[in-house]
């Protein structure tokens, strides 16, 4: 599966907020989830929106309340993803 440059960048930014001991596992999981989501959506290239959707979907329920703050730290508007956060 192909990834565009912006998707790789957002993945790196998300992972930079992930503790080092679990960063590699988190990267593998998020890459896999992003690619699976792209396939579900019938697209052959992972983009930023796909990575963000996979990240939100894969975040455990107990940690989701912190996602709006994390999205803001990445320069994203949490309101754009409200439907996925609720």
N, C-alpha and C positions, 0 to 999 in steps of 0.2 A: 504494500500500500504506500502510495506517495504522500508526503507531508509538504505543505508549503512552508516557506521560511517563517512567516508570522506565527504559524502553529508551533513550529519548533521553538521559537522565542518565548511564546506564552507558556509552553511546557517547561522550559528552563526557568522561567520566572516563578511558576507555581512550585517547582521542585526546590527552588532556593529558599522557600519558606518551610520546607520539610526537614525535620531533623536528619542529620547525616546518617545515623545508624539504619534508618529505614528508607533513605532516599532512593537507592537502587531498586528496591522492591516496589516502591511507589511509582517510580518511572516505568518499570515493566508493566505494572497494573494499569496505569493511566494510558500508556501507549496501546495496550491490548484493548482496553475499553473504548478508546477513541476510534480505533480501527474497526471494531465491531459495530459501533454506532454509525460510522460512515457507511459501512456495508448495509446496515439496516435501512439507512436513508437512501440507499441506491447511488451513492457517490464513490468515486475511486480515489479521491484525494482528501486528506484530513486538513481541515482549516481551523482557524481560531475558535469559531463557534462550536465546532464539534468537540474540541478539547475542553472547552469550558463546560459544555453540557455533560460530558463524561466525568469531569472532575466533580461537578455538583452531584451528579447521580451516584458516584462512588463514595462520596463523603459520608461517613457514618452519621446517622440521625443525631446522635449526641453532640456532634461537632458542627452541625450545620448552622447553628446560630452565629458562629464566627465568620461564616462565608461572606456576608455583606462587607465586613471590614476588610477581609482579604481581597475581595474584588476591587474595593476602592484603592488598596495599596498597589494593585496592578494597573491602576488608572482606568478601571472599568466602572460603569454605573450599575450598582446592584439592582436598580429599578428595571434595567433592561432584562434581567434574569429572574424577576420576581415570580413568574409562573413556575420556574424550576425550583425556587427556594421555598415556596409554600407547600 
